[in-house]
Amino acid sequence: MGDTPDRSANAGTGGPRVTIGHAGSAGAALSVDVPVTPADRAPDGAGRRGGGSGGGGTGLGGGGALPRRSAFGAERLFQSFTMAAGAMVLVIIVAIAIFLIAKAVPALNANTANFFTFEGWFPNEAQPRFGIGALAFGTVLTSVLALLLAVPVALGIALYLSHYAPRRVGTALGFLVDLLAAVPSVVFGLWGRDFFYGPVQEFSVWLNKYFGWIPIFGGEGPFGRSILLGSLVLAIMVLPIITSLSREVFRQTPTANEEAALALGATKWEMIRTAVLPYGRPGVIGATMLGLGRALGETIALAMTLGIVSSISFNIIENGGNTVAANIANAFGEANDTGRGALIASGLVLFSITLIVNITARAIIYRRREFTESAA
């Protein structure tokens, strides 16, 4: 019962011996002397890989040193490959930035207006005048409005699919949501221009009639091809991205947290509010930032739905609005050398905005993770 071998070296006559002792059932010790031959002893500085099967030894002396790792083995090769792949991302980003700067500098030197405050876009004239102010404003406004419309709906769909819907229904609806992300942006643009335009125009007239005293719903018209139309189409485009990522994050909530909340008497909504949403908050923030990045860079759908007016205005129902990406798509075909340089300069601004957004998102997620880990 619970026999424990007791090995001890005995330096008596006849060479080293090993005494193996076992405790008998009555408490008496039984010992057996096993002679140790010279072949069983490893030389100084060398170790046997194992006992019993190799080298003819009995293995009573234990294992030796591990074999030396090759300096250029498969592990080192794979490590170098992954490091090169990671560094390639930084190289590509730097190369894009260098290209944009090199192409934009001549046009910026030829510009006769303030690039950051001028609202017009006339780079093809004899005296080029263009500015990024209105385009950057329109880009940020449409993207933020699209997120305000999409995030609540996306979170509701994600919570329903992860915690309320039956398994079969959730699987089918999740597949449809993922399929929505595969629809090309030009299809969304055509749908918004030809089908969604009428309802949005009527809704804009209604908003102007009853809420025209609010600046964002004011104006005399015409209505339709506006920031509101572009933002609605953009919200539908980013909806599947935010929904899919949020759904997967909510599903990763530890079951113990959910069961603990329910065991304390919480309702389903209280369990979600106290256990699911706090756990998934960093993931939701990351999904929202990815949706924002998608919205900032959208081109053809907004080119088809906006009124393409370069002006800074908070009115979202009157015809107008323009973004950096939509302006590049509409103006690149007719641009001269200076005009193409100006468009590349606007692309540099969009590139910078996207980098700032992603860096900010990573900082928020990192600080939130540190807070969660310290609280745990």
C-alpha positions in Angstrom: 0.0 0.0 0.0 1.7 3.1 -1.2 5.0 1.5 -1.6 7.8 4.1 -1.9 11.1 3.0 -3.4 14.1 4.0 -1.4 17.3 4.2 -3.4 20.7 4.7 -1.7 24.3 4.2 -3.0 26.4 1.8 -0.9 30.1 2.1 -1.4 30.9 -1.3 0.2 33.2 -4.0 -1.1 32.5 -5.4 -4.5 31.7 -2.1 -6.1 28.8 0.4 -5.7 25.5 -1.1 -5.0 21.9 0.3 -4.9 19.6 -0.6 -2.0 15.9 -0.6 -3.0 13.7 -0.6 0.0 9.9 -1.2 0.2 7.6 -0.9 3.1 5.7 -4.1 3.6 2.1 -4.4 4.7 3.2 -5.1 8.3 5.6 -2.2 8.4 8.7 -4.2 7.9 11.3 -3.0 5.5 12.3 -5.2 2.6 15.7 -4.4 0.9 17.2 -5.8 -2.3 20.8 -5.0 -3.2 21.3 -4.4 -6.9 25.0 -4.2 -8.2 25.9 -1.3 -10.3 28.2 -2.1 -13.1 30.7 0.4 -14.7 28.6 0.4 -17.8 25.7 1.9 -15.9 27.7 4.9 -14.8 27.8 7.9 -17.2 31.2 9.5 -17.8 31.8 13.0 -16.5 30.1 15.8 -18.5 28.0 13.3 -20.5 24.5 12.2 -19.9 22.4 9.4 -21.2 19.1 10.3 -22.9 17.2 7.7 -21.0 17.5 4.4 -19.1 16.4 0.9 -19.9 16.1 0.9 -23.7 19.3 2.6 -24.9 23.0 2.1 -24.2 22.5 -1.1 -22.4 22.1 0.7 -19.1 19.5 0.1 -16.4 18.6 3.8 -16.2 19.0 3.9 -12.4 21.0 7.1 -12.7 18.3 9.2 -14.2 18.3 11.3 -17.4 21.1 13.4 -18.7 21.3 16.8 -20.5 19.0 17.6 -23.3 20.4 17.6 -26.9 21.7 20.9 -28.1 19.2 22.8 -30.3 20.4 23.4 -33.8 21.1 27.1 -34.5 19.3 26.9 -37.9 16.5 24.5 -37.2 12.9 24.5 -38.3 11.9 26.5 -35.2 14.4 29.3 -35.9 13.3 29.3 -39.6 9.6 29.6 -38.6 10.4 32.4 -36.1 12.3 34.4 -38.8 9.4 33.9 -41.2 6.8 35.2 -38.8 9.0 38.1 -37.8 9.5 39.1 -41.5 5.7 38.8 -42.0 5.0 41.2 -39.1 7.7 43.6 -40.3 6.2 43.6 -43.8 3.1 45.3 -42.5 5.1 48.2 -41.2 7.1 48.4 -44.4 3.9 48.6 -46.5 2.5 51.3 -44.3 5.7 53.4 -44.5 5.9 52.8 -48.3 2.3 54.0 -48.7 3.0 57.1 -46.6 6.1 57.9 -48.6 4.3 57.5 -51.9 1.4 59.8 -50.8 3.7 62.5 -49.5 6.0 62.4 -52.6 3.0 62.8 -55.0 1.2 65.4 -52.9 4.0 67.9 -52.2 4.1 69.4 -55.8 0.3 70.0 -55.8 0.4 71.5 -52.3 3.2 73.9 -53.3 1.1 75.0 -56.3 -2.0 75.5 -54.2 -2.9 79.2 -53.8 -5.5 78.6 -51.0 -5.2 77.3 -47.5 -5.3 73.5 -47.8 -6.8 73.0 -44.3 -9.5 75.7 -44.2 -10.6 76.4 -47.8 -13.9 74.7 -48.6 -13.8 74.7 -52.4 -12.1 72.2 -54.8 -10.7 73.8 -57.9 -7.3 72.2 -58.5 -7.5 72.2 -62.3 -7.6 75.9 -62.8 -4.6 78.1 -63.8 -4.4 79.2 -60.2 -5.1 76.0 -58.3 -7.3 76.4 -55.2 -8.4 73.5 -53.2 -8.9 72.6 -49.5 -9.6 69.5 -47.4 -11.8 71.2 -44.8 -15.2 70.4 -46.3 -14.2 67.0 -47.5 -12.8 65.9 -44.1 -15.9 67.3 -42.4 -18.2 65.4 -44.7 -16.2 62.2 -44.2 -16.3 62.4 -40.4 -20.0 63.5 -40.3 -21.3 60.7 -42.5 -19.2 58.1 -40.7 -20.2 59.2 -37.2 -23.9 59.4 -38.2 -23.7 56.0 -39.8 -22.3 54.5 -36.5 -25.0 56.2 -34.4 -27.6 54.5 -36.6 -25.8 51.1 -36.9 -24.3 50.3 -33.5 -27.5 50.1 -31.5 -29.1 47.8 -34.1 -26.0 45.7 -34.4 -25.7 45.2 -30.7 -29.4 44.2 -30.5 -29.0 41.7 -33.3 -25.8 40.3 -31.7 -27.4 39.9 -28.3 -30.5 38.2 -29.8 -28.4 35.8 -31.9 -26.1 34.9 -29.0 -28.5 34.7 -26.0 -32.2 34.7 -27.1 -32.6 33.0 -30.5 -33.0 29.3 -30.7 -29.9 27.6 -32.1 -31.3 26.9 -35.5 -32.8 30.4 -35.9 -29.6 32.0 -34.6 -27.5 30.0 -37.0 -29.7 30.9 -40.0 -29.9 34.6 -39.1 -26.2 34.7 -38.4 -25.5 33.3 -41.9 -27.7 35.9 -43.5 -25.9 38.7 -41.6 -22.6 37.4 -42.7 -23.9 37.2 -46.2 -24.9 40.8 -46.1 -21.2 41.8 -45.7 -20.3 40.1 -49.0 -22.6 42.4 -51.0 -20.5 44.8 -53.2 -20.6 48.4 -52.3 -21.7 49.4 -55.8 -24.9 47.4 -55.2 -25.6 49.3 -52.1 -25.0 52.5 -54.0 -27.4 51.6 -56.8 -30.0 50.5 -54.2 -29.7 53.7 -52.3 -29.8 55.9 -55.4 -32.7 54.2 -57.2 -34.8 52.7 -54.4 -34.0 54.3 -51.1 -34.0 57.8 -52.5 -37.8 58.3 -52.5 -38.5 57.2 -48.9 -35.6 59.3 -47.6 -36.8 62.3 -49.6 -40.3 62.0 -48.1 -38.9 61.5 -44.6 -36.7 64.5 -45.0 -39.7 66.7 -46.0 -41.5 65.5 -43.0 -38.5 66.2 -40.7 -38.2 69.7 -42.2 -41.9 70.4 -41.8 -42.2 69.5 -38.1 -38.6 69.8 -36.9 -37.3 72.5 -39.1 -36.5 74.7 -36.1 -33.6 72.2 -35.4 -30.6 73.3 -37.5 -29.8 69.8 -38.8 -33.3 69.5 -40.2 -33.7 73.1 -41.5 -33.3 74.6 -44.9 -35.5 75.3 -47.9 -34.7 72.2 -49.9 -34.3 70.4 -52.2 -34.1 67.2 -50.2 -33.0 63.7 -51.0 -29.4 63.2 -52.0 -28.1 64.3 -48.7 -25.9 63.3 -45.8 -28.9 61.4 -44.3 -29.2 59.2 -47.4 -25.5 58.5 -47.5 -25.3 57.8 -43.8 -28.3 55.3 -43.9 -26.7 53.4 -46.8 -23.4 53.5 -45.0 -25.0 52.2 -41.8 -26.4 49.2 -43.6 -23.0 48.5 -45.0 -21.2 48.5 -41.7 -24.0 46.7 -39.8 -22.8 43.1 -40.6 -19.2 43.9 -39.5 -20.2 45.2 -36.1 -22.9 42.5 -35.7 -20.7 39.6 -36.5 -17.8 40.6 -34.3 -20.0 41.6 -31.3 -21.9 38.3 -31.6 -18.7 36.3 -31.3 -17.5 38.4 -28.4 -20.7 38.0 -26.5 -20.5 34.2 -27.0 -17.1 34.2 -25.3 -18.6 35.4 -22.0 -17.6 32.8 -19.3 -20.6 30.5 -18.5 -19.7 30.8 -14.8 -20.3 34.5 -14.9 -23.7 34.1 -16.5 -24.8 31.3 -14.2 -23.6 33.2 -11.1 -25.7 36.2 -12.1 -28.8 34.0 -12.7 -28.2 32.2 -9.4 -28.3 35.5 -7.5 -31.8 36.0 -8.9 -31.0 38.2 -11.9 -33.3 38.3 -14.9 -32.1 37.5 -18.4 -31.6 41.2 -19.1 -29.9 41.9 -15.8 -27.6 39.0 -16.4 -26.7 40.5 -19.8 -26.2 43.9 -18.3 -24.0 42.8 -15.5 -22.1 39.9 -17.0 -22.2 39.9 -20.8 -21.9 43.6 -21.7 -19.0 44.4 -19.3 -17.1 41.4 -20.5 -17.6 42.2 -24.2 -17.1 45.9 -24.0 -13.5 45.9 -25.4 -14.6 43.7 -28.3 -17.6 46.0 -29.0 -15.3 49.0 -29.1 -13.0 47.2 -31.5 -15.9 46.2 -33.7 -17.2 49.7 -33.7 -13.8 51.1 -34.7 -13.5 48.6 -37.5 -16.9 49.7 -38.7 -15.7 53.3 -38.5 -12.7 52.5 -40.6 -14.9 50.8 -43.2 -17.2 53.9 -43.2 -14.3 56.4 -43.6 -13.0 54.7 -46.7 -16.2 54.0 -48.5 -16.2 55.4 -52.0 -18.6 54.4 -54.7 -21.8 54.1 -52.5 -21.4 57.6 -51.2 -20.4 58.9 -54.7 -23.9 57.7 -55.9 -25.9 58.9 -53.0 -24.4 62.3 -51.9 -25.1 65.6 -53.6 -21.4 66.3 -54.0 -21.3 69.8 -52.6 -18.1 70.9 -51.0 -19.3 73.0 -48.0 -19.2 72.7 -44.2 -22.8 72.4 -43.0 -24.5 70.4 -40.3 -27.7 70.2 -42.3 -28.2 66.5 -43.0 -31.4 66.5 -45.1 -30.6 69.1 -47.8 -28.9 68.0 -51.0 -25.2 68.2 -50.5 -22.3 66.6 -48.7 -19.1 65.2 -50.0 -16.3 62.9 -48.6 -12.7 62.4 -49.4 -13.1 59.0 -51.0 -16.2 60.0 -53.0 -14.4 63.1 -54.3 -11.5 61.1 -55.5 -13.8 58.7 -57.4 -15.7 61.5 -59.0 -12.8 63.9 -59.9 -9.9 61.6 -60.7 -10.9 61.0 -64.3 -11.0 64.7 -65.3 -8.0 65.8 -63.2 -4.7 67.1 -64.6 -1.4 66.6 -63.0 -2.0 69.2 -60.3 -5.5 67.9 -59.8 -4.3 64.3 -59.3 -1.7 65.5 -56.9 -4.4 67.3 -55.0 -6.5 64.2 -54.8 -3.5 62.2 -53.6 -3.0 64.9 -50.9 -6.6 64.4 -49.8 -5.9 60.7 -49.7 -3.0 61.4 -47.4 -5.3 63.2 -45.0 -7.8 60.2 -45.2 -4.8 57.9 -44.5 -3.9 59.9 -41.5 -7.4 60.0 -40.1 -7.7 56.2 -40.5 -4.4 55.7 -38.7 -5.5 58.0 -35.8 -8.8 56.2 -35.5 -7.1 52.7 -35.3 -4.4 53.8 -32.9 -7.1 55.4 -30.7 -9.1 52.2 -30.8 -6.2 50.1 -29.8 -5.3 52.4 -27.0 -8.9 52.3 -25.6 -9.0 48.5 -25.8 -5.6 48.2 -24.2 -6.5 50.5 -21.3 -9.8 48.7 -20.9 -8.0 45.3 -20.8 -5.6 46.6 -18.2 -8.5 47.9 -16.0 -10.3 44.5 -16.3 -7.2 42.5 -15.4 -6.4 44.7 -12.4 -10.0 44.5 -11.2 -9.9 40.7 -11.5 
